[in-house]
Amino acid sequence: MLLNFRTFKLCFTFLCICTHHDCSMTKYIHKKFFKLISLVNKMSEISSYSIISTSSEEKDDHEYEVEKIIDHKMIDGKIFFKIRWKGYTENEDTWEKNDDLKCIEVIDEYMKAQSQNLAQIKKDRMVQNIIQTILYGTERNNKITYRVQYIDGREADLSSVELRVNYPRDLLKFLETTSFGSGSV
């Protein structure tokens, strides 16, 4: 009796997910899973059955080709990639540990795309928060508030503290060019 490797892997992955998410069925699943493994191991001792074939021909049958990497995550300091397997649907995507994968080119391609996406996101955030001009300042209850316009056209009210900390040059330029800086509002 040869236990299908994919079935074994799916069962084991399910067990790991349940353990990771600490679901209420974990102990029950643990017991059943290890009873199954124990039973299969006993059967292999008795009648030379094995869970995983060791012949090189069958090992080649169990190597799958990575079509692309969909996502990644960190668990206990280890990187896991969500893999789309060539010839399989998205329902059959699996999470695989980085160390278990041999597709260096695909991983490099994915990581390069991720770094480009991250750089673009950072650039977009920076552009969104660049002040085009400080429109005016107001004083209410002994607190000064400035109306600013960002490069993307948005307007916002910022406190003098926010401007001093985050946009000191813009504040200085505004104060130098207006009568607001001389004490009159």
N, C-alpha and C positions, 0 to 999 in steps of 0.2 A: 504494500500500500504506500504510494508516494503521495504525500500531502502536497497539494498544489502550492507552489511557492508564493504566488500572488495572493492566494487566500490566506496563507500564513502571515504574509506581510500586512495585509489589510487588517486581520485580527489583531496583530501586534500593534499596528498604528492606532487602532481603535482603543486598545488597552492603554497605550501611552497618552492619548488625548484625554481619556477619562481620568487617568491618574493626574495629569497636568491640571485639569479643570476641577479636580476634587469633587466629581459628581457622586451622588448618593449610592450609585450602583457599583462604585469602584471595587469595594471588597468582594462583592458577589462575582463580578466579572473576573477579578483577579483569581479567585478560587477556581472558577470554571475553566479559565484559560490555562492555568497551570495544571489542572487535572487533565485537560486535553493533551498538553505537552507531555506530561508524565505518562499517560496512556500510550501515546505514539512512541515515546522512547522505549517503553517496555516492549511494545510490539516489535520495535527494531531490534532489540536484544534477542527476543525469542525467535523471530523468523527472518532476520537480516533485512528488515524493512528500514527505510530511513526517511527522515523529514525532508532533507535536502540532498539531492543527488550530488555525488562528488565526481561523476564522470565529466570530462572536459566537453564532450558533445552536448550534454544537457545544460551545462553552465552557459554555453554560448546561446542556447535557446532562451535563457532567462535574462539576457542583457537587452535592455530597451534603449532606444535612441531618443535623446532629448530633442524636442522640436523647438521649444523656447522656455524661458523662465518667466513666470507670471508675476511673482512677488517674492519677498523675503521677510524673515523675522529672526529675532534672537531669542533663544531659550537656554537658560543656564549658561550664558556666555558662548554659545555655539550658534553659528549661522545655519538657518534652514532655508531652502529655496522651494517655492511652489513650482513644480515641474509640469509642463504640458508635454506628454509623450507623443512621439510621432505615430500617427495611425490611431490615436485614441481621442476621445471627446473630452470636453472640459469637465465633465462629471467624473472622469477618471484621473484628474490631476492629483498629484500627491506631494506631500511635504517631504523633502529629502535633506539629510544632513550634508553640508558642504563637503565633508571628508569622504562621503560615499560616492561622490560624483566624479566622473572622469572627463567631463565636457568643458575643459578649460576655456576654449574659445567662446562658447555660449555664455559662460559666467562672465568673462571679460567684457563681452558685448553688452550684457545686461548691466553690469556695474558702470560701464562708460555711459550708457543711456541714463542711469539713475543719477550720476554725478552731473550730467548736463541738465537734467530736469531740476535738480537741487540748485544749481547755479542760476538758472532762469527764474526760479521762485524767489531766490534771494534778491536778484536784480529787480524783479517786479515789486517786491516789498520796499526796496530802497527807493525806487522811483515814486511809489505811492506816497512816501513820507518826506519828499523833498519839498521844502517851502518855496513857493514862487515869490510870494510877497506877504508882508504883514500889512493888513488893510488898515487897522486902527486899534487903539487900546482904550479900555474903559476902566474906571475905578468905581468899585461898589463895595461898601462895608470894609474899607481900608484894604481891599484886595484888588490887584490889577489883573485884568484879563485881556488877552490880545486875540483879535480875530485874524486868522491866517488863511491863506489860500495856497493849497498844494499844487504842484505841477499838473496833476491829473484833473484839476478843476474843483476838487472838493474844498469846502470851507469848514473850519473848526475853530472853537474857542479853546485857547490854551492859557494856562496860568503863567505868571511871570517866572515862577520856579521851573515849570516845564521848559519854557523857552531858554532860560539861563543854562539849564543842564543839557538839553538836547540840541538847541539851535543858537548858541551864543553869538555867532557871527551875524546871523540874521537879526537878532535882537539889537546888537550893537549898531548895525547899519540903519535899522529903523529909528533908533533913538538919536543917532547923529543927524538924520535927515528930516526929523519932525520936531515940532515944538513940544511934543509929548515928553521928550527927554529932559526938557528944561523946567519941568514942574507944572506947566499948565496943561489942563486936559481939554 
